[in-house]
Amino acid sequence: MSAFNFHILVVDDTTANRYTMKAILGGLEHVVILEANSGEQALALTIEQQVDLILLDIQMPGMDGFETAHLLKMSASTRDIPIIFITAIYRSEHFYKQGYQVGAVDYLTKPVDENLLLNRILSYMRLLQREKSLQRTMAELQRKEHALQTAHDEIAETLRERTVALDRASDAIISADQQGHVIFWNHGAERIFGYPKQTILHTPLLRLIPDQLHETFLSHFSEVIASGEIKNSDSIYEFSGLRANGEVFPIEVSVSYWQGAERHFFSAVVRDISQRKQLETQLRHAQQISESANRAKSTFLATMSHEIRTPLNTILGMGQLLEETDLTEMQHWCVNILGNSGRALLTLINDILDLSKIEEGHLSLEHTPFDLHQLLQEVEELFTFSALAKGITLRGHFSESLPQWVMGDPTRLRQVLLNLLGNAIKFTKQGFVELSAQTMAEDEICFSVFDSGPGIAKERQQEIFLPFTQADSSTTRKYGGSGLGLTISRRLVKLMHGQIQLESRLGKGSRFYFSLNLPQAPTERIPPPSLPATTVVHSSPQRALTILVADDSDDNRILIEAFLKKSPYKLVMASNGLEALEEFKKQPFDLVLTDIQMPIMDGYEAIRQIRQWESSQKMTTRTPIIALTAHVMKEEAEQIEQAGGDLHLSKPIQKKRLLEVIQTLTHDNRLSVR
């Protein structure tokens, strides 16, 4: 037997009898003996404590054993306690019958047979243990039955909720058996396909599919039945559905498959994607319009750039030639104004093109090693004279730990610093302008331009970064400028993963600053010190070169001829790419200068044809080709390189730069050999 405490209540008015009983029962394990000297005390104990068996004397003063047993059986809490009567007298059969009637389960006579008593006690203990085990089993069964019923109710409720949810889903939810007949059809399916539930249930799925797709559907359906699985069951497919009114429409379908009771079942979630397809079509159309507009914009900008730069090239070029002649003071003044105005117009054109390239995402950054110390020095020196002319102090403040060679885009960094420093000097009447570069965290450098100028009102500090916007309308009248510099600078810095910040107070000056990640350049990528330009130019005597010039503009051809007039070069002129190609085939040339945008045959095609002709003639070296372009777009530079050009120069062309490039490409005997 498993261990549990068995509580026995001994009820006898004689102390000696109780003692004897305790002595007999004392050897039993897990038995707790309780005593009562009267029926009244026995009743009280059964209420206060657990009692598993009562040994009850019959003859007691006051309430005898029969009355005590009767009262115990009347109470719901004590009626199940077994009672054994202990009696010292023997009476009639009626006496025993009376005892059993009031609830006794057994009789023992005094003097009590010890073995008989112990056997009876042990029997009742075993019965009680079995009863309690049975009660526990019954309780566990009842608990499980209750849990099972609760689970059943929850499943039923969940099933009901899900059925309602499936029925109310906006998508069509359809189930079919292995014969392909519909067995579940929700309101979403009714709305999408147009069939009421009562007319579609137990009918073929083929009603929902256009005729031309029946064969495809049946093939897949049979394959699934045969293999017992759906390939790519997690995938969503686009298909065509057929409405009750005969309309074919696009749908999105997700299919699942299962087996039960040796039967196959399918379920599908179907979504009507007609509206999405319509929106996609509209979006593609809008995208095509946008791309067409962008192409038109790019073409327009390229054309306008060419049309403006071509005459500007002549204006500035002729100005350069005039500066080389003997001029009066007034003539020098006029030529200077002419040059300044032309360069201002060129700056505006470049700003507009830069902004356009940034907006279209066509502006790409370099990641090349450059000398940061030299760049900062050049930027500072460039504004030294303009600062002195205004009577303001220009100072540089550079951290001693500033690395010399870093990786980044020097051209765009220089452009941003020139914009910020130029603005600071332009708007500062007195005091100072400071250019600063300080190392922050590893590889992070903070650049700032601080001035003692008029400052910018708080409410205007964000507006000045907008295109064609300046601090106020009088600024443009007084100082000039397009208002694009800060816009371009902010966007360039953003492209370099930084952000221009502004701190300013009216009357207290302004500070523009930004931080960039410029890692130190690896030693192997730092270029060796270059020789001075004069060394390169004069490393070998100038030789008489034959140069082919192709440009549809008479003025540009005249300008190039004037630029090269004092050099020992022989020029052959062509007004388009086709003429240039024909001239190239007639005689050997040391260099080709060609415009890109020309009639009949443009510069790209001319370069390609020249390279092809060189290849067909099995030339051992190829003739250097310089493309002259007014577009200065990245795409154009790439096209020139792909066509076979060696280098491109942007209009307006600087005479000094042209001479340097010609000599660089033609010295060291890099001539065409025929």
C-alpha positions in Angstrom: 0.0 0.0 0.0 1.1 3.5 -0.7 1.7 5.5 2.4 -1.1 7.7 3.7 -2.3 8.5 7.2 -5.4 6.4 8.3 -7.3 8.2 11.0 -9.2 5.9 13.5 -11.5 7.4 16.1 -12.0 5.2 19.2 -15.2 6.2 21.1 -15.6 4.6 24.6 -16.6 6.1 27.9 -14.0 3.9 29.7 -10.4 5.1 29.7 -9.0 1.6 30.1 -10.9 0.4 27.0 -9.6 3.3 25.0 -6.0 2.6 26.2 -6.4 -1.1 25.3 -7.5 -0.1 21.8 -4.6 2.3 21.4 -2.2 -0.4 22.5 -3.5 -2.9 19.9 -3.5 -0.4 17.1 -0.3 1.3 18.0 1.8 -1.1 16.0 0.1 -0.3 12.7 2.1 2.0 10.3 0.5 5.3 9.1 -2.3 5.0 11.6 -3.4 8.1 13.6 -5.5 7.3 16.8 -8.2 9.8 17.8 -10.1 9.4 21.1 -13.6 10.4 22.3 -15.2 9.5 25.6 -18.8 10.2 24.5 -21.0 10.4 21.5 -21.1 14.2 21.7 -17.3 14.4 21.7 -17.2 12.0 18.8 -19.6 14.1 16.7 -17.5 17.2 17.4 -14.2 15.5 16.4 -15.6 14.2 13.1 -16.5 17.8 12.2 -13.1 19.2 13.2 -10.7 16.5 11.9 -10.4 13.8 9.2 -11.8 10.4 10.4 -11.5 7.3 8.2 -12.9 4.7 10.6 -14.8 4.8 13.9 -14.6 2.1 16.6 -17.8 2.9 18.5 -18.9 1.5 21.9 -22.6 1.0 22.2 -23.2 1.3 25.9 -22.3 4.9 27.0 -24.0 7.3 29.3 -26.0 10.0 27.7 -25.9 9.5 23.9 -25.3 5.8 23.2 -23.6 4.2 20.2 -26.8 3.7 18.2 -27.8 7.4 18.5 -24.3 8.5 17.7 -24.1 6.4 14.6 -27.6 7.6 13.5 -26.5 11.2 13.8 -23.3 10.6 11.9 -25.2 9.0 9.1 -27.5 11.9 8.9 -24.7 14.4 8.1 -23.5 14.6 4.5 -19.9 15.1 5.7 -19.7 12.0 7.9 -22.2 9.5 6.4 -19.5 7.7 4.5 -17.3 7.0 7.5 -17.3 3.2 8.3 -18.4 2.4 11.8 -17.5 -0.8 13.7 -19.6 -1.4 16.9 -17.6 -2.7 20.0 -19.9 -4.3 22.5 -19.4 -6.3 25.7 -22.9 -7.8 25.7 -24.7 -10.2 23.3 -28.3 -9.7 22.8 -30.8 -10.9 20.2 -30.6 -10.8 16.5 -32.7 -7.7 16.7 -29.9 -6.0 18.5 -27.5 -6.6 15.6 -30.1 -5.6 13.1 -30.6 -2.3 14.9 -26.8 -1.6 14.7 -26.7 -2.3 11.0 -29.8 -0.2 10.4 -28.1 2.9 12.0 -25.1 2.5 9.7 -22.6 0.0 11.3 -20.5 -2.1 8.9 -19.3 -4.6 11.5 -19.6 -5.8 15.1 -16.8 -6.8 17.5 -17.4 -8.1 21.0 -15.4 -7.5 24.1 -12.9 -8.6 25.0 -11.7 -7.8 21.5 -9.7 -10.4 19.6 -6.6 -8.5 18.7 -5.9 -10.4 15.5 -9.5 -10.2 14.4 -9.5 -6.4 15.0 -6.2 -5.9 13.2 -7.4 -7.9 10.2 -10.6 -5.9 10.0 -8.7 -2.6 10.3 -6.2 -3.6 7.6 -9.1 -4.7 5.4 -10.8 -1.4 5.8 -7.5 0.4 5.2 -7.1 -1.4 1.9 -10.6 -0.7 1.0 -10.2 3.0 1.8 -7.0 3.2 -0.2 -8.7 1.6 -3.2 -11.6 4.0 -2.7 -9.4 7.0 -2.6 -7.4 5.8 -5.6 -10.7 5.3 -7.4 -11.8 8.7 -6.4 -8.6 10.2 -7.7 -9.0 8.3 -10.9 -12.6 9.4 -11.2 -11.6 13.0 -10.5 -8.8 12.8 -13.1 -11.3 11.3 -15.6 -13.7 14.1 -14.8 -11.0 16.7 -15.2 -9.9 15.2 -18.5 -13.5 15.0 -19.6 -14.0 18.6 -18.7 -10.8 19.6 -20.5 -11.8 17.6 -23.5 -15.2 19.2 -23.6 -13.6 22.6 -23.2 -11.2 21.9 -26.0 -14.1 20.6 -28.1 -16.0 23.7 -27.4 -13.0 25.9 -28.2 -12.3 24.0 -31.5 -16.0 24.3 -32.4 -15.9 28.0 -31.7 -12.6 28.5 -33.5 -13.9 26.5 -36.5 -17.0 28.7 -36.4 -15.0 31.9 -36.2 -12.7 30.7 -39.0 -15.5 29.6 -41.2 -17.1 33.1 -40.7 -13.7 34.7 -41.3 -13.1 32.6 -44.5 -16.6 33.4 -45.6 -16.2 37.1 -45.1 -12.6 37.3 -46.6 -12.3 39.8 -49.5 -10.2 37.2 -51.4 -11.9 34.2 -53.0 -11.3 31.0 -50.9 -12.3 27.9 -52.8 -11.9 24.2 -52.0 -12.3 21.3 -54.3 -12.3 17.5 -54.1 -10.2 15.1 -56.2 -12.7 15.2 -59.0 -12.2 18.9 -59.3 -15.7 19.8 -57.9 -16.2 22.8 -55.7 -16.9 21.9 -52.1 -16.3 25.3 -50.4 -17.2 28.7 -51.8 -17.0 31.9 -49.7 -18.6 35.3 -50.2 -15.3 36.6 -51.7 -15.5 34.0 -54.4 -19.1 34.9 -55.0 -18.1 38.6 -55.4 -15.1 38.0 -57.6 -16.5 35.3 -59.9 -20.2 36.2 -59.8 -21.5 32.8 -59.0 -23.9 32.3 -56.0 -22.8 29.5 -53.6 -25.9 27.4 -54.3 -25.2 27.4 -58.1 -21.4 26.6 -57.9 -21.1 24.0 -55.2 -20.4 20.4 -56.5 -19.8 21.8 -60.0 -16.5 21.6 -61.9 -13.7 24.1 -61.3 -13.3 24.4 -65.1 -16.3 26.9 -65.0 -13.9 29.4 -63.5 -11.1 29.1 -66.1 -11.1 30.4 -69.7 -11.4 27.6 -72.4 -7.9 28.1 -73.7 -6.4 27.3 -70.3 -8.5 24.1 -69.6 -5.8 21.8 -71.0 -3.0 23.5 -68.9 -5.2 23.3 -65.7 -6.2 19.7 -66.2 -2.6 18.7 -66.8 -1.4 20.3 -63.6 -4.4 18.9 -61.7 -3.8 15.3 -62.9 -0.1 15.6 -62.0 -0.9 16.6 -58.5 -3.4 13.7 -58.1 -0.7 11.3 -59.4 2.2 12.5 -57.4 0.4 13.5 -54.2 2.2 16.9 -54.0 2.2 20.4 -55.4 5.4 21.7 -56.7 6.3 25.1 -55.3 3.3 25.0 -53.0 4.4 28.2 -51.3 4.4 30.1 -54.5 1.8 32.6 -55.8 0.9 32.3 -59.4 -0.6 34.7 -61.8 -3.4 33.1 -63.9 -6.6 34.1 -65.7 -10.1 33.6 -64.3 -13.5 33.6 -65.9 -16.4 35.4 -64.4 -20.0 34.3 -64.6 -20.6 37.1 -67.2 -17.9 35.7 -69.5 -15.3 38.3 -68.6 -11.7 37.0 -68.5 -9.7 38.8 -65.8 -6.2 38.5 -64.1 -6.0 36.6 -60.8 -3.3 35.7 -58.3 -3.6 32.1 -57.0 -2.0 30.3 -54.0 -2.9 26.6 -53.9 -2.6 24.0 -51.0 -3.3 20.3 -51.1 -4.1 17.6 -48.4 -5.3 14.1 -48.0 -7.9 12.7 -45.7 -9.7 9.3 -45.5 -8.0 8.3 -48.8 -9.4 11.3 -50.5 -7.6 14.3 -52.0 -8.6 17.9 -51.4 -7.5 21.3 -52.7 -7.8 24.8 -51.5 -7.0 28.0 -53.3 -6.9 31.6 -52.3 -7.7 33.7 -55.3 -7.2 37.5 -55.6 -8.6 39.7 -58.3 -5.6 41.7 -59.5 -7.4 43.6 -62.3 -7.0 47.0 -60.5 -3.4 46.3 -59.7 -2.6 45.3 -63.3 -4.4 48.5 -64.5 -2.3 50.6 -62.1 0.9 48.8 -63.2 0.0 49.6 -66.8 -0.6 53.2 -65.9 2.7 53.3 -63.9 4.6 51.9 -66.8 3.1 54.4 -69.1 3.9 57.2 -66.6 7.4 55.9 -66.3 7.8 55.9 -70.0 6.6 59.4 -70.2 8.9 60.4 -67.3 11.9 58.7 -69.0 11.0 60.3 -72.3 10.8 63.7 -70.5 14.1 63.1 -68.9 15.7 62.1 -72.2 14.2 65.2 -73.7 15.5 67.3 -70.8 19.0 65.8 -71.2 18.9 66.3 -74.9 17.7 69.9 -74.5 20.4 70.6 -71.9 23.1 69.0 -74.1 21.9 70.9 -77.1 21.6 74.2 -75.2 25.0 73.6 -73.7 26.4 73.1 -77.1 24.7 76.0 -78.6 25.8 78.4 -75.8 29.3 77.0 -75.4 30.1 77.1 -79.1 29.8 80.9 -79.4 31.1 81.3 -75.9 34.1 79.3 -76.9 34.8 81.8 -79.7 34.2 84.8 -77.5 36.5 83.7 -74.7 39.0 82.4 -77.2 39.2 85.6 -79.1 39.5 87.4 -75.8 42.5 85.3 -74.9 44.1 86.2 -78.3 43.4 89.9 -77.8 45.2 89.8 -74.4 48.3 88.6 -76.2 48.3 91.7 -78.4 49.5 95.3 -77.7 46.4 96.9 -76.1 45.7 100.3 -74.6 44.6 100.6 -71.0 40.9 101.0 -72.1 41.2 97.9 -74.4 42.7 95.9 -71.6 39.8 96.9 -69.4 37.2 96.0 -72.1 38.9 92.6 -72.7 39.0 91.9 -69.0 35.2 92.7 -68.7 34.6 90.5 -71.7 36.5 87.6 -70.1 34.8 88.0 -66.7 31.4 88.1 -68.2 32.1 85.1 -70.4 33.4 83.1 -67.4 30.4 84.2 -65.3 28.1 82.8 -68.0 30.2 79.6 -68.2 29.8 79.2 -64.4 26.1 79.6 -64.7 25.9 77.0 -67.4 28.1 74.6 -65.4 25.9 75.1 -62.3 22.7 74.3 -64.2 24.2 71.2 -65.8 25.6 70.0 -62.4 22.2 70.5 -60.8 20.5 68.6 -63.6 23.0 65.7 -63.4 22.6 65.5 -59.6 18.8 65.5 -59.9 18.9 62.8 -62.5 21.4 60.7 -60.6 23.9 60.9 -63.5 26.7 62.5 -61.4 29.1 60.0 -60.2 31.9 60.6 -57.7 35.6 59.6 -57.9 37.4 57.7 -55.3 41.0 58.5 -56.0 44.0 59.5 -53.9 44.6 63.3 -53.7 46.8 65.7 -51.8 44.4 67.3 -49.3 47.1 69.8 -48.1 47.7 71.0 -51.7 43.9 71.2 -52.4 43.3 73.4 -49.3 46.3 75.6 -50.1 45.1 76.1 -53.7 41.6 77.0 -52.6 42.9 79.5 -50.1 45.4 81.1 -52.6 42.7 81.4 -55.2 40.8 83.9 -53.0 43.8 85.7 -51.5 43.7 88.7 -54.0 39.9 89.1 -53.9 40.0 89.2 -50.1 42.9 91.8 -50.1 40.9 93.8 -52.6 38.0 94.0 -50.2 40.2 94.8 -47.2 39.2 91.6 -45.3 41.5 89.0 -43.8 41.5 85.5 -45.3 43.0 82.9 -43.0 43.4 79.2 -43.0 43.2 77.0 -39.9 44.2 73.5 -40.5 44.7 70.7 -37.9 48.3 69.5 -37.6 47.0 65.9 -37.6 45.3 66.5 -41.0 46.5 63.6 -43.3 48.1 64.7 -46.5 47.0 62.0 -49.0 43.4 60.8 -48.7 40.9 58.9 -50.8 37.9 60.8 -52.3 36.7 63.1 -55.0 39.0 66.2 -55.1 37.1 67.9 -57.9 33.8 68.0 -56.1 35.4 68.8 -52.7 37.2 71.7 -54.3 33.9 72.8 -56.0 32.1 72.9 -52.6 34.9 74.8 -50.8 35.2 77.3 -53.6 31.4 77.9 -53.5 31.4 78.4 -49.7 34.5 80.5 -49.6 33.5 82.6 -52.6 30.1 83.3 -51.0 31.8 84.2 -47.7 34.1 86.7 -49.4 31.3 88.1 -51.6 29.0 88.9 -48.7 31.6 90.0 -46.1 32.3 93.8 -46.1 34.9 93.9 -43.3 36.5 91.6 -40.8 37.6 88.1 -41.8 36.9 84.9 -43.6 38.3 81.6 -42.3 38.7 78.3 -44.0 39.2 75.4 -41.5 39.8 71.7 -41.8 40.0 69.7 -38.6 40.4 65.9 -37.9 37.5 64.5 -35.9 37.1 60.7 -35.5 39.2 58.2 -37.5 39.2 59.2 -41.2 36.6 61.9 -40.5 37.5 65.5 -41.4 35.3 68.6 -40.6 35.6 71.4 -43.1 34.1 74.8 -42.3 34.0 78.4 -43.7 33.4 81.1 -41.1 32.9 84.8 -41.8 32.2 88.0 -40.0 29.6 89.0 -42.6 26.0 90.2 -42.1 24.6 86.8 -41.0 21.4 85.1 -42.1 18.0 85.4 -40.4 16.9 82.1 -38.8 13.7 81.9 -40.9 15.8 82.1 -44.1 18.5 79.6 -43.2 16.9 76.6 -44.9 15.6 78.5 -47.9 19.0 79.6 -49.1 19.8 76.0 -50.0 16.9 75.9 -52.4 17.6 76.4 -56.1 17.7 80.0 -57.4 17.2 81.3 -53.9 19.3 83.9 -52.1 19.0 85.6 -48.7 16.8 88.3 -50.1 15.9 89.8 -53.5 18.4 92.6 -53.1 21.2 90.1 -52.9 20.9 89.2 -56.6 20.8 92.8 -57.6 23.7 93.7 -55.5 26.0 90.8 -55.7 24.8 88.8 -58.8 24.9 85.1 -59.0 22.3 82.5 -59.8 21.6 81.2 -56.3 22.6 77.6 -57.3 25.9 77.4 -55.5 24.6 76.4 -52.1 22.1 74.0 -53.6 24.7 72.2 -55.6 27.2 72.2 -52.7 24.6 70.7 -50.3 23.7 68.0 -52.8 27.4 67.2 -53.6 28.2 66.9 -49.9 25.2 64.6 -49.5 26.5 62.5 -52.4 29.7 62.3 -50.4 27.7 61.0 -47.4 27.9 64.3 -45.5 25.6 67.2 -44.7 26.2 70.9 -44.8 25.2 72.6 -41.5 24.7 76.3 -41.0 25.2 78.4 -37.8 24.3 82.1 -38.3 23.0 85.1 -36.4 22.1 88.5 -37.9 25.1 90.8 -37.5 27.3 88.1 -36.1 28.4 86.3 -39.2 27.9 82.7 -40.5 29.5 79.3 -40.3 29.0 76.7 -42.9 30.5 73.3 -42.1 30.3 69.6 -43.0 32.2 66.4 -42.2 33.4 63.8 -44.7 34.9 60.4 -44.4 38.2 60.6 -46.2 40.3 57.6 -45.4 44.1 57.9 -45.8 45.3 56.8 -49.2 47.3 53.5 -49.2 51.0 54.1 -49.8 51.0 52.1 -53.1 48.3 54.4 -54.5 50.0 57.7 -53.8 51.4 58.9 -57.1 55.1 59.8 -57.3 56.1 63.5 -57.3 55.6 64.9 -60.8 58.0 67.1 -62.7 57.1 70.8 -63.1 55.0 71.5 -66.1 57.7 73.5 -67.8 60.0 70.4 -67.7 57.4 68.4 -69.6 56.7 71.1 -72.1 60.3 71.7 -73.0 61.6 68.2 -72.6 61.9 67.9 -76.3 61.9 70.6 -79.0 58.6 71.3 -80.7 58.3 69.6 -84.1 56.2 70.4 -87.0 53.1 68.3 -86.5 50.2 67.7 -88.9 46.9 68.1 -87.1 43.5 67.3 -88.5 40.8 69.7 -87.1 37.1 68.8 -87.6 34.4 71.3 -86.5 31.2 72.5 -88.2 31.6 76.0 -86.8 33.7 78.3 -88.9 34.4 80.5 -85.8 35.7 77.5 -83.9 38.0 76.4 -86.7 39.3 80.0 -87.0 39.8 80.1 -83.2 41.8 76.9 -83.1 43.9 78.1 -86.1 44.6 81.3 -84.2 45.5 79.4 -81.0 48.0 77.4 -82.9 49.2 80.1 -85.3 52.6 80.7 -83.6 53.3 76.9 -83.2 55.0 74.9 -85.9 51.9 72.9 -86.6 50.3 72.3 -90.0 46.5 72.3 -89.8 44.1 70.5 -92.1 40.4 71.6 -91.7 37.2 69.6 -92.1 33.6 70.8 -91.5 32.1 67.4 -90.5 33.0 63.9 -89.5 32.8 62.5 -93.0 35.2 65.1 -94.4 37.6 64.4 -91.5 37.5 60.7 -92.3 38.3 61.3 -96.0 41.2 63.6 -95.1 42.5 61.1 -92.6 42.7 58.4 -95.3 44.6 60.7 -97.6 47.7 61.4 -95.5 49.2 60.6 -92.1 48.3 62.9 -89.1 50.1 63.3 -85.8 46.9 64.3 -84.0 43.1 64.7 -84.6 41.0 67.4 -83.0 37.3 66.8 -83.6 34.1 68.3 -82.4 31.4 65.9 -81.3 28.1 67.4 -82.5 28.4 67.9 -86.3 26.1 67.3 -89.3 26.4 64.4 -91.8 28.7 62.4 -89.5 29.2 63.3 -85.8 32.4 63.0 -83.8 31.6 59.7 -82.3 31.2 58.0 -85.6 34.2 59.8 -87.1 36.4 58.4 -84.3 35.0 54.9 -84.7 35.6 55.0 -88.4 39.1 56.3 -88.0 39.9 53.5 -85.5 38.4 50.9 -87.8 40.4 52.2 -90.8 43.6 52.2 -88.7 42.9 48.5 -87.8 42.2 47.6 -91.4 45.6 49.2 -92.4 47.3 47.2 -89.6 48.8 50.4 -88.0 51.4 49.7 -85.4 50.4 52.7 -83.4 47.3 54.7 -83.4 46.8 58.5 -83.9 45.9 60.5 -80.7 42.4 61.9 -80.9 41.2 64.8 -78.8 37.4 65.3 -78.7 36.1 68.8 -78.3 32.8 68.8 -76.5 30.3 71.3 -75.2 28.1 68.7 -73.4 30.5 67.7 -70.6 28.1 65.0 -69.5 29.5 61.8 -68.0 27.7 59.7 -70.6 29.5 61.7 -73.4 32.9 61.2 -71.8 32.2 57.4 -71.7 30.9 57.4 -75.3 34.1 59.2 -76.5 36.3 56.6 -74.7 34.2 53.7 -76.1 34.5 55.2 -79.6 38.3 55.3 -79.3 39.0 58.9 -78.3 42.1 59.4 -76.1 41.0 62.6 -74.3 38.3 65.2 -74.3 38.3 69.0 -73.8 35.3 70.9 -72.7 34.4 74.1 -74.5 35.2 76.9 -74.0 38.8 75.8 -74.7 41.7 77.4 -73.0 44.6 78.1 -75.3 47.2 77.1 -72.7 45.4 73.8 -71.9 45.1 73.0 -75.6 48.8 73.5 -76.2 49.7 71.4 -73.1 47.4 68.5 -74.2 48.8 68.5 -77.7 52.4 68.4 -76.6 51.6 65.7 -73.9 49.9 63.4 -76.5 52.5 63.8 -79.2 55.9 63.9 -77.3 58.0 60.8 -76.9 57.5 60.0 -80.5 53.9 58.9 -79.9 53.0 59.5 -83.6 51.1 57.5 -86.1 53.4 55.3 -88.2 52.2 54.3 -91.7 
